[in-house]
Amino acid sequence: MLDIEPDLSTSLFSHIDFTSGAVAAVSGGSDSTALLLLLKHHLDRTAPATKLLAVTIDHGLRPGSAAEAQGVAKLCAARAIPHRILTWSGPKPSTGLPAAAREARYRLLAEAAQAEGIGLILTGHTVDDQAETVLMRHARDDGREFAEMAGRGLAGMAPATLYDWREWIVRPLLGTRRSALRDFLRREHVGWADDPTNIDEAFERPRVRAALAGESADSMEGTLMLAGQAAAERRQLGAGAADLIHRFGSQPAIGLIRLDPRLLSAGEERAAVYALRILLATTGGIAFLPDQARSEALFGKLKAGFLCATLSRTVVDSRRAGIFLRREMRGLPAAAAVIDDTLWDGRRHITLNDSSGALLIAPFGAGAAKRLAPGKEKTPPSLMRAALAAEPALWQAGDCLGLPGESRALKAVEARPVVAPFARFLPSFDLAPARAVAGLIGAAPVPSLPFSGHSAG
């Protein structure tokens, strides 16, 4: 845990690249208010021309939320900080409200950043929040082996997370105690708002927060040490998986991944299973990795001999020519109008470069057999046709025109692959495997980390 230094802003922000500016998420609570003032102080001293925008998200869930947002606006006006209030509008879910509010918050923050041409969002998560997150994830353990939890869930929040493969969300206060930030605000004679839901034990986090309040400092230190160890293991496991993907993975045809059978005997089974899970989720367009136990069972069956199985919407076809992964035909999207900046089947990011007219997007289907390009050596044509059949094609008046970008007439629409389990949120812990899979399938490169030396922290 970091100690508070005389110039706290230097230790918190000196390693962050603010070239593209920064959006500071400010709720009006102590943590985010301290973040904003410390960041402003740092930028005024080191890079006064940097674009800084404070954004407050009013979720509209409490009577006092609008007044709190206005309080932030007044603070920002007094400090000459540009500020915007964004409201989460529309119906709110009756269950899973905290998760829905969190998703809305990040979406609105990202929209504000994009509107200003800023690629960096800073949030005020503290070491207290980190301890709460780790304990919450530990409590949710549903019987998975400790190795799985230690390698992923117990790592807690990452120092940086890429949102929508575009904006980096950075958490510079993860090593700072909330009490230290409140001491700083008191010295600055700046108040803050206390959100009553933070003590409402109807929600999980306030219950964990109350339990932590009764724990000793040593207990919290132990929790944070566990998180640090788990984060290091997660990065190491990801690096091993990335190496295996580079060595044994290829894409012989669009929508078809081939794994060299030597992967099964490479002697790094944990990393190999992890690589398989990421590739299964990517091929199937699933945001979450498949179950650890089922993935280990599948890996064991692959080692035992040839098979054809399905997991996470992905057909796994193991034969002499290799282990092939492709999207199964069940559950593919129905025909729909082409819409810009959307995700098709969880696997392809759709971009309109021009007017699409009356074009529809739908699976290639039976038309795949007629448009099969000459196959590469050792790639069974039947597998290539099956993979291509699940790809998005452009249709007009009932006729299949072909794949987006396939011909000059179809270049108005681009359908670029995405790394499905990391497409929405990519923690910096998982950079290595995400980059490996992106390179394998032709997804957009991962934007560079906004840290000096590009360290994951």
N, C-alpha and C positions, 0 to 999 in steps of 0.2 A: 504494500500500500504506500502511495506517495505521501510524503510529509508536505505540509504547506510551507512554501518558500516565501521570502520577502516579496518577490515579484512573481506572483502565482501565474500571471498571464504568460510569461516567458516559458515556463516549464510546460504549460498546457498546450500552447499553440505554435511554438517555434519549429516543430517538425512537420507542420501542415502546409501544403502548397495552396495559397489563396489566389493564384493567378486568375482563375475564372470567377472570383468573387465568392460570396458565402451567403446562404440563407440560414438565419438562426431561428430555430423553432422556440417560441417563447409563449408559455401558457400563462405566466404571471406568478407561478409558484417560485419558491426560493431557488431551486436548482437552475431553471432556465433563465431566471432573471439574472442570477450571478453569471451564468454563461455569457449572456449578452453583454453585460457591462465589462467583464474581463476581456471578451473578444474585441469590443470597441476600443478599449485601452490599448490592446496589443496592436491592432491595425493602425490606430492613430500614430503610434510610435514607429512602426516598422514599414507600413505600406498604406499611407493615408489615401491613396487613390483607389484602393480596393473597393469594389462594389459590395456593400453590406445591406441586406434586407432582413428585417425582423418580420416574422409571420406568426400570427396567433390564429389557431384553429378554434372556432366556437362550435362545439359539437351540438349545442342546443339541447343538452340533456338535463340542465339544472337552471332554475330561475335566475341565479346570479352569474351565469357564465358570460352574458353579454356585458355586464358591468365590469367583470374582470378583464375582458378583452379591451374595453375602453381604458381601463387603468394602465394596461401595457401601452396603449396608444399614447397616453399622456406622458408616460416615462420616456418613450422613444422621441416624442416631440421635444421634450426638455433636453434631450441629449443629441438632437439633430440626427436621429437614426431613421431612415425610411421604414415605414411599417405598413403592413396590410393585415386586415382581419378577413378570414375566409370562413364561411359557415358550411357545416355539414347539413345539407338539406335532404329532403326526401324521407320516406318511411324508415323507421329504426327497427331492427329485429327484436323479437321478444326473448330470444335466447342468444347466447354468444355475443352479448353487447360489447364487452371490452375488446374482443378481437375485431369486431366490425368497426368500432370506433378507431382502433389503431390503424386498420387498413385505410379507412377514410382519411385519417390524419396524414399518413405518408403520401397518399394519392394527391391530396390538396397541396402539400408541401412541394411535391415534385412538379405539379402544374405551375406553382408560383415560381419555382426555380427556372423551369423551361421558358416561361414568359419573359424572364429577365436575362436569359442567356447564361444562367449560373449552373454549374455542374456539381455544386457542393452544398450539402445540408448538414448543419450541426445541431445535435440534440443534447439535452442536459442530463442524460443518464449518469448516475453516480455509482460509486462502489457499493452503496447501500442497495441501489436497484439491482446491481449485479448479484449480490448475495441473495436477494429475494428471488431473482430469476432462477438461479441454480437450485435453490431449495424447492421452488415450485416444480421444476422439471424432475427433480429427484423424487418428489412425492407422486408424480404421475407415472413413475416406473411401473409398467404393467407385467413385470416378470421377465423382461428382456435381460440378457446376460449383462453383467456389469461392464464388460469390455465395450459393448455397444453404447451404453449410456456414457461411459467415461470418454469414449472417442467422439461423441457428438453432443448429446443433450446437456451433459454437465459442463460443457465449455462455457455456457452462458452467452452473453451478448458479445459479438465481435467488436474490435475497435472501429471497424468500418464495414458497412454493408452496401452493396450495389443494388439500387432499386430500379427495377424495370430495365436492367442492363444499360442504364444511362446516367443516373445521378448517384453519387456517393453520399451515403449517410454516415457521418463521422461522430464518434462519441468521445470527445476529449476529456470528459470528467470521470471516466470509468475508474480512475485510480484515486479519486478525491471523495472525502467524506462529506455528507450533506451538512453536518454540523460545522465543518470548516467554511463551507460556502455561506452559511447563515451568519457566521461570525464576520465574514467579509462584508456582507450586506449591512450588518449592524454598524460596522465601522464607517461605511459609506452613507449611513442614515437613509437607507432604502428599504422600504417595506415589501411585503410579498403577500400573495393570496394563498389561503389554505383551502384546498379542494376537499369538501366534506366526504366525497367518495373515497378519499385516501384512508379514511378510518372506518368505512362502512364494511363490516366483516361479512356482508352478504356476498362480497366479491373475494376471489382467491388471494389476490396480492395483498390487500389490507390484512387478511388473516395471517399471512406469512410475515408481514411487516410487524404485526403485534407480537408474534412469537419471537421474532428476532430481537425485539426491544428487550425481552427478558433474558436474552443470552449474553454470555460474557464476551469481552473483546476477543479472547482466544478462540472462542467458538466461531465467530465471524471470520477471523483470520484463517481458521482451518477450512471453512467453506470456500474462501477465496483461493486458498492454496490448491484445493481440489479442482477448482475451476481452471486455474492456471495449468495444472498438470493435464487436465482433460483437453484444454485448448492445444497444448503442445502435441499431445497424442493425435488429436484430430488432424492437425497440419501434417504430421508425419505420415499418418495413414493416407491422407489425400495425396501426398507426394508419391507414395508407393503406388497408389492406384493410377496416378497420372503417368508414371513411368511404364506401367504395364499396358496402358492404353496406347502409348506411343509405340511400344515394342510389338504389340500383338494385334492392334486394331487397324482396320482399313474400311473404306467405303467403296465397294466395287460398283455400286449403282445407287442412284438417288433413292433414299428411303431404306437402304439395305446396309447393315453393318456386318462385317465379317471379323470374327475373332480366331486367331491362329490357335489350334488345339494345344499348342505348347504352353499356352496360358495356364492350363489345368495342372501342369507339373512344374511351374516356375519356382515353386518353393516358397511363395509368399501368399498363402491362402487367404489371410484376412484382407490384404490389399486387393487380391484378385476378386473376392466376393464383393468388396466395396465398389470396385470398378464395374463389375457386372450389374450391381444395383443401380448405379448412376446411368449406365447405358440402357438398361431396361426401362427406367423412368423416362429417359430422353426419347427412346424409340417409340414408346407408347404415349408420349405427351402427358405424363403424369407429374403433378407438382411435388409429390412426396415419393421418397424412395420406397421400394417394395419392402415388405416385412423381412427383417433380418433372418429369422428362422426359416422361412420359406425360401429365401434366396440361398441360404447355406444348403438346404435340402436339394435345390435345383443344381447347385454346383456339384454336390456329391453324385447326383445322377448323371451329370455330364461326364464326370470322371469315370463312371462305371460303364459308359458306352453311348451309342448313338440314341437320340430320342427326338421327339417333337412335343413341345409343351408350351403353355401360355401363362405368362405372369405380367401383371401391370399393363395389360392390353398389348403385350408384345409376344409374338410367336418366336420361340427359340427352337431353331431347327439345326440339330447337330448331325453332321454326316461327314464322309471322308474328306470332302472339299473344305470343311471348316465348320465353325459354329456361327450360324447366321441369325441375325435379329431383324425383325420387320414388324410393322404395325399390323395387328389383326384387323380383319375386315368388319367385325362387329362394332356397332356403336359409332361409326364414322358420321360426321356432320351431314345434315341434309343440305340440298342446294339452297344458296342464299345469295343476296346481292353482295357484291364486292365492296367492303368498307375499309377505308384507310386506317392504318395504325391499329389493327386488330390482330388477335391471336387465333389462328385456325387450328382446331383440334389439339390445342396445347403444344403444337409442334412447329408451326410455321408463322412467322411474323409477316403480315400482309401490309404492303406499302403501295399506294397509288402514286405513280409519277405523272399521271395525266388523267383525263376523264375516261372512265371505264365504260361509258355508254350504258347498254343494257346487259352487261356481262354478269353472269352468275359464277359462283365458285362452288365446286362439288368434287367428290372423289373421282379420279380418273376411271375407275371401274373397268368394265370390259374393254374399253378403248385402249388399255395398256398393251394388250397383245399385238395390236396393229402398229404400235409406235415404238416397239422395243429396239433400242440401239444395239449394235453388236456387242456381245458380252466380253468381259475380260476373261483371261484364262482361269480355269478352275471355278468359275462362277456359273452354277446351273441356270440356264435361261428361265426355267420355271420359277425360280426364286426371284429373279429380277422382275418378271412380269407380276408376281404376287406383290412385291414391294411397291412397284409403280402404280398398281391398281389402287393403293391407299393414299396416293399423293393427291394434293389439290390441283384440279384442272379448271380451266376457264370454259364456260359453256354459253351459248347464245341460241335462243329459239330452239332448244332441244338438241343442238349439235355441239359436240366436243371440239373446241378450237385448239386445245393442247395445253401444255404446262405454262404457267406464268414465265415470261421472259424467254420462252423457247424460240419464238420467231420475232421478227421485227414488229409485226402487228401486235404482239402480246407483251412487249416490253413496258407497256404502261402499268403493268402489275408485277410486283416482285413478291415472291413467297420465300423468305429466307429462313433456314432452320434455326431453331432456338434450343438451348440446353434446358429442357423443361424443368427439372427440379431446382434450377438456380435462376430461371428466367425472371421471376418476380423479386426474390430476395437472394442475393449471393453474399454470404458472410465472407470476410477476408480469410477466415480459416480455410475455406474451400476453393481458393483461387487456383491452385495447381490442377486439380481434376477438372474444374470448369474450363480452364484454358485448353487442356488436353482434348476434351470432348468437342469444344468449339472448333478447334483446328481439324478434328477428325470429320465432322459433319458439314463444315463450311459455314458455321454461324459467325456472326459479327465478332470481331476480337473484343476481349474484355478491356474496358477503359483502364488506363493506368491508375494505380492507387494514388490518392492525393497526399502522399507522405514523402518526405525527403528520403531518397534511397529506395522508395517503393516497398517499405517494410510493412508486413501485415500487423506489426505491433506485438 
